[in-house]
Amino acid sequence: MGLHPLAVEDAVQARQLPKRERSGDVLAVALKTLWYVEEESAVETGELMLFVGPRYVLTVRHGEVDPVAEAARRLDADPSMLRFGPLSVLHAVLDVVVDAYSDAAETVRAALSRLEDRVFSFTRVDHTEDIYSLKREVREFRDAVQPLVPVLPGLLSGLAEEERPAEILPYFRNVADHLHRTDTEVRTLDELLNSVLDAQQARVGTWQNDDMRRISAWAAILAVPTMVAGVYGMNFEHMPELGWSYGYPLAVGLMAVASGILYRSFHRNGWL
Protein backbone atom coordinates (compact mmCIF):
# COMPACT_ATOMS: atom_id res chain seq x y z
CA MET A 1 0.00 0.00 0.00
CA GLY A 2 3.05 2.24 -0.23
CA LEU A 3 3.29 2.90 3.51
CA HIS A 4 6.54 4.17 4.94
CA PRO A 5 8.51 1.35 6.63
CA LEU A 6 9.02 3.37 9.82
CA ALA A 7 5.27 4.02 10.08
CA VAL A 8 4.61 0.29 9.63
CA GLU A 9 7.14 -0.47 12.35
CA ASP A 10 5.43 2.00 14.71
CA ALA A 11 2.04 0.46 14.01
CA VAL A 12 3.23 -3.09 14.65
CA GLN A 13 5.34 -2.44 17.73
CA ALA A 14 2.96 0.12 19.29
CA ARG A 15 4.13 2.00 22.42
CA GLN A 16 3.85 5.31 20.54
CA LEU A 17 2.78 8.68 21.89
CA PRO A 18 -0.20 10.31 20.13
CA LYS A 19 1.08 11.99 16.99
CA ARG A 20 0.38 12.72 13.31
CA GLU A 21 2.76 12.32 10.41
CA ARG A 22 2.40 12.92 6.68
CA SER A 23 4.25 10.71 4.22
CA GLY A 24 3.38 11.40 0.61
CA ASP A 25 -0.37 11.23 0.26
CA VAL A 26 -0.82 9.14 3.44
CA LEU A 27 -1.69 10.72 6.79
CA ALA A 28 -0.63 8.55 9.77
CA VAL A 29 -2.28 9.20 13.15
CA ALA A 30 -1.36 7.40 16.37
CA LEU A 31 -3.52 7.71 19.48
CA LYS A 32 -4.31 5.93 22.74
CA THR A 33 -7.54 4.08 23.39
CA LEU A 34 -8.70 4.10 27.00
CA TRP A 35 -11.34 2.50 29.17
CA TYR A 36 -11.98 2.20 32.91
CA VAL A 37 -12.44 -1.23 34.52
CA GLU A 38 -14.60 -0.44 37.54
CA GLU A 39 -14.29 -3.91 39.10
CA GLU A 40 -10.51 -3.48 39.30
CA SER A 41 -10.55 0.32 39.73
CA ALA A 42 -8.03 0.48 36.90
CA VAL A 43 -7.57 2.53 33.75
CA GLU A 44 -6.62 0.29 30.82
CA THR A 45 -5.07 1.68 27.68
CA GLY A 46 -4.50 0.44 24.16
CA GLU A 47 -3.22 1.96 20.96
CA LEU A 48 -4.67 2.69 17.56
CA MET A 49 -2.78 3.63 14.40
CA LEU A 50 -4.69 5.03 11.43
CA PHE A 51 -3.35 5.37 7.89
CA VAL A 52 -5.58 7.71 5.89
CA GLY A 53 -4.99 7.50 2.16
CA PRO A 54 -6.78 9.10 -0.79
CA ARG A 55 -9.34 6.29 -1.03
CA TYR A 56 -8.85 4.11 2.05
CA VAL A 57 -8.38 4.07 5.83
CA LEU A 58 -6.24 1.36 7.42
CA THR A 59 -6.36 0.84 11.19
CA VAL A 60 -4.02 -1.20 13.40
CA ARG A 61 -5.32 -1.82 16.92
CA HIS A 62 -3.61 -2.95 20.13
CA GLY A 63 -5.91 -3.51 23.12
CA GLU A 64 -9.31 -4.94 23.91
CA VAL A 65 -11.49 -1.96 22.98
CA ASP A 66 -12.21 -1.53 19.26
CA PRO A 67 -13.41 2.03 18.49
CA VAL A 68 -13.60 1.26 14.77
CA ALA A 69 -16.71 -0.88 15.19
CA GLU A 70 -18.55 1.94 16.98
CA ALA A 71 -17.30 4.43 14.38
CA ALA A 72 -18.74 2.22 11.60
CA ARG A 73 -22.07 2.08 13.44
CA ARG A 74 -22.19 5.87 13.70
CA LEU A 75 -21.41 6.28 10.00
CA ASP A 76 -24.14 3.80 9.15
CA ALA A 77 -26.54 5.87 11.23
CA ASP A 78 -25.49 9.10 9.46
CA PRO A 79 -24.56 8.21 5.83
CA SER A 80 -24.30 11.89 4.89
CA MET A 81 -20.94 12.06 6.65
CA LEU A 82 -19.51 9.65 4.10
CA ARG A 83 -19.42 12.45 1.54
CA PHE A 84 -16.11 13.52 3.08
CA GLY A 85 -14.48 10.23 2.13
CA PRO A 86 -11.67 8.80 4.28
CA LEU A 87 -11.65 11.90 6.50
CA SER A 88 -15.16 11.02 7.63
CA VAL A 89 -13.83 7.70 8.94
CA LEU A 90 -10.94 9.47 10.66
CA HIS A 91 -13.37 11.88 12.33
CA ALA A 92 -15.70 9.08 13.42
CA VAL A 93 -12.87 7.10 15.03
CA LEU A 94 -11.50 10.19 16.81
CA ASP A 95 -14.98 11.06 18.02
CA VAL A 96 -15.47 7.58 19.50
CA VAL A 97 -12.06 7.62 21.19
CA VAL A 98 -12.57 11.07 22.72
CA ASP A 99 -16.09 10.14 23.88
CA ALA A 100 -14.55 7.12 25.61
CA TYR A 101 -12.11 9.48 27.36
CA SER A 102 -15.06 11.55 28.61
CA ASP A 103 -16.95 8.48 29.84
CA ALA A 104 -13.86 7.21 31.64
CA ALA A 105 -13.35 10.62 33.28
CA GLU A 106 -16.92 10.54 34.64
CA THR A 107 -16.37 7.05 36.04
CA VAL A 108 -13.08 8.07 37.66
CA ARG A 109 -14.77 11.12 39.22
CA ALA A 110 -17.48 8.87 40.67
CA ALA A 111 -14.78 6.59 42.11
CA LEU A 112 -13.03 9.64 43.57
CA SER A 113 -16.29 10.82 45.18
CA ARG A 114 -16.74 7.43 46.83
CA LEU A 115 -13.14 7.54 48.04
CA GLU A 116 -13.69 11.03 49.50
CA ASP A 117 -16.72 9.76 51.41
CA ARG A 118 -14.63 6.96 52.92
CA VAL A 119 -11.77 9.29 53.82
CA PHE A 120 -14.06 11.71 55.67
CA SER A 121 -16.20 9.03 57.33
CA PHE A 122 -16.12 8.37 61.08
CA THR A 123 -14.27 5.09 60.66
CA ARG A 124 -10.55 5.11 61.39
CA VAL A 125 -9.29 3.42 58.22
CA ASP A 126 -6.16 4.53 56.37
CA HIS A 127 -7.05 4.89 52.66
CA THR A 128 -3.61 6.13 51.58
CA GLU A 129 -2.98 3.04 49.44
CA ASP A 130 -6.35 3.43 47.67
CA ILE A 131 -5.61 7.11 46.99
CA TYR A 132 -2.20 6.33 45.52
CA SER A 133 -3.72 3.57 43.41
CA LEU A 134 -6.36 5.89 41.93
CA LYS A 135 -3.77 8.62 41.48
CA ARG A 136 -1.62 6.20 39.48
CA GLU A 137 -4.59 5.44 37.23
CA VAL A 138 -5.29 9.14 36.71
CA ARG A 139 -1.65 9.65 35.75
CA GLU A 140 -2.00 6.92 33.13
CA PHE A 141 -5.17 8.67 31.97
CA ARG A 142 -3.25 11.94 31.58
CA ASP A 143 -0.48 10.21 29.64
CA ALA A 144 -3.08 9.09 27.11
CA VAL A 145 -5.06 12.34 26.84
CA GLN A 146 -2.56 15.16 27.29
CA PRO A 147 -0.22 14.39 24.32
CA LEU A 148 -3.21 14.25 21.96
CA VAL A 149 -4.38 17.79 22.85
CA PRO A 150 -1.80 19.64 20.67
CA VAL A 151 -2.16 17.09 17.86
CA LEU A 152 -5.85 17.52 17.02
CA PRO A 153 -5.96 21.26 16.15
CA GLY A 154 -3.31 20.82 13.44
CA LEU A 155 -4.38 17.34 12.38
CA LEU A 156 -5.45 18.36 8.87
CA SER A 157 -2.77 20.98 8.35
CA GLY A 158 -0.65 20.36 5.28
CA LEU A 159 -3.52 18.85 3.32
CA ALA A 160 -4.55 20.48 0.06
CA GLU A 161 -7.92 22.20 -0.17
CA GLU A 162 -9.38 19.39 -2.26
CA GLU A 163 -8.17 16.88 0.35
CA ARG A 164 -9.87 18.58 3.31
CA PRO A 165 -13.26 20.12 2.50
CA ALA A 166 -14.08 23.19 4.56
CA GLU A 167 -17.37 21.60 5.66
CA ILE A 168 -15.58 18.94 7.70
CA LEU A 169 -13.37 21.33 9.69
CA PRO A 170 -16.07 22.20 12.30
CA TYR A 171 -16.47 18.49 13.06
CA PHE A 172 -12.78 18.15 13.89
CA ARG A 173 -12.88 21.36 15.95
CA ASN A 174 -15.78 19.91 17.91
CA VAL A 175 -13.74 16.78 18.71
CA ALA A 176 -10.80 18.98 19.76
CA ASP A 177 -13.09 20.96 22.10
CA HIS A 178 -14.37 17.76 23.72
CA LEU A 179 -10.79 16.57 24.17
CA HIS A 180 -9.79 19.88 25.76
CA ARG A 181 -12.66 19.62 28.26
CA THR A 182 -11.67 16.06 29.13
CA ASP A 183 -8.04 17.11 29.58
CA THR A 184 -9.17 19.85 31.97
CA GLU A 185 -11.29 17.33 33.86
CA VAL A 186 -8.38 14.92 34.21
CA ARG A 187 -6.12 17.70 35.51
CA THR A 188 -8.82 18.60 38.04
CA LEU A 189 -9.09 14.98 39.16
CA ASP A 190 -5.33 14.86 39.71
CA GLU A 191 -5.44 18.02 41.83
CA LEU A 192 -8.42 16.71 43.83
CA LEU A 193 -6.53 13.50 44.55
CA ASN A 194 -3.65 15.57 45.93
CA SER A 195 -6.12 17.35 48.22
CA VAL A 196 -7.68 14.07 49.34
CA LEU A 197 -4.22 12.65 50.04
CA ASP A 198 -3.35 15.70 52.15
CA ALA A 199 -6.64 15.33 54.03
CA GLN A 200 -5.97 11.63 54.67
CA GLN A 201 -2.50 12.37 56.01
CA ALA A 202 -3.91 15.12 58.24
CA ARG A 203 -6.51 12.70 59.60
CA VAL A 204 -3.84 10.08 60.29
CA GLY A 205 -1.87 12.73 62.18
CA THR A 206 -4.99 13.63 64.17
CA TRP A 207 -5.58 9.97 65.04
CA GLN A 208 -2.00 9.65 66.24
CA ASN A 209 -2.36 12.76 68.39
CA ASP A 210 -5.57 11.37 69.88
CA ASP A 211 -3.82 8.11 70.69
CA MET A 212 -0.93 9.93 72.33
CA ARG A 213 -3.32 12.02 74.43
CA ARG A 214 -5.15 8.91 75.59
CA ILE A 215 -1.88 7.18 76.45
CA SER A 216 -0.66 10.27 78.29
CA ALA A 217 -3.95 10.62 80.20
CA TRP A 218 -3.91 6.99 81.36
CA ALA A 219 -0.23 7.29 82.29
CA ALA A 220 -1.05 10.34 84.45
CA ILE A 221 -3.96 8.51 86.11
CA LEU A 222 -1.79 5.47 86.89
CA ALA A 223 1.02 7.69 88.18
CA VAL A 224 -1.01 8.74 91.27
CA PRO A 225 -1.58 5.24 92.79
CA THR A 226 1.94 4.30 91.73
CA MET A 227 3.32 7.26 93.66
CA VAL A 228 1.25 6.56 96.79
CA ALA A 229 2.04 2.86 96.72
CA GLY A 230 5.70 3.64 96.09
CA VAL A 231 5.91 5.92 99.11
CA TYR A 232 4.27 3.41 101.43
CA GLY A 233 6.25 0.57 99.95
CA MET A 234 9.63 1.91 101.08
CA ASN A 235 9.27 0.01 104.40
CA PHE A 236 10.82 2.61 106.64
CA GLU A 237 10.27 1.93 110.34
CA HIS A 238 8.98 5.40 111.18
CA MET A 239 6.33 6.42 108.64
CA PRO A 240 3.08 8.31 109.27
CA GLU A 241 -0.09 6.22 109.60
CA LEU A 242 1.68 2.84 109.47
CA GLY A 243 0.18 1.82 112.77
CA TRP A 244 -3.19 3.44 112.23
CA SER A 245 -6.15 1.06 111.65
CA TYR A 246 -7.56 3.23 108.86
CA GLY A 247 -4.25 3.87 107.11
CA TYR A 248 -4.76 1.25 104.39
CA PRO A 249 -8.35 2.29 103.52
CA LEU A 250 -7.20 5.91 103.51
CA ALA A 251 -4.37 5.18 101.09
CA VAL A 252 -6.61 3.16 98.78
CA GLY A 253 -9.31 5.83 98.95
CA LEU A 254 -6.77 8.53 98.17
CA MET A 255 -5.67 6.59 95.11
CA ALA A 256 -9.26 6.09 93.92
CA VAL A 257 -10.34 9.70 94.50
CA ALA A 258 -7.25 11.21 92.83
CA SER A 259 -7.54 8.83 89.86
CA GLY A 260 -11.25 9.62 89.54
CA ILE A 261 -10.62 13.36 89.57
CA LEU A 262 -7.97 13.02 86.88
CA TYR A 263 -10.20 10.76 84.75
CA ARG A 264 -13.08 13.22 84.97
CA SER A 265 -10.80 16.12 84.07
CA PHE A 266 -9.29 14.33 81.06
CA HIS A 267 -12.72 13.15 79.88
CA ARG A 268 -14.13 16.67 80.09
CA ASN A 269 -11.25 17.99 77.98
CA GLY A 270 -11.70 15.29 75.33
CA TRP A 271 -8.54 13.36 76.08
CA LEU A 272 -10.49 10.21 76.99
HELIX and SHEET records of a PDB file:
HELIX    1   1 PRO A    5  GLN A   13  1                                   9    
HELIX    2   2 PRO A   67  ALA A   77  1                                  11    
HELIX    3   3 PRO A   79  PHE A   84  5                                   6    
HELIX    4   4 PRO A   86  VAL A  119  1                                  34    
HELIX    5   5 THR A  128  VAL A  145  1                                  18    
HELIX    6   6 GLN A  146  LEU A  148  5                                   3    
HELIX    7   7 ALA A  166  ILE A  168  5                                   3    
HELIX    8   8 LEU A  169  TYR A  232  1                                  64    
HELIX    9   9 GLY A  247  ARG A  268  1                                  22    
SHEET    1   A 4 LYS A  19  SER A  23  0                                        
SHEET    2   A 4 VAL A  26  VAL A  37 -1                                        
SHEET    3   A 4 ALA A  42  VAL A  52 -1                                        
SHEET    4   A 4 VAL A  57  HIS A  62 -1                                        
END                                                                             
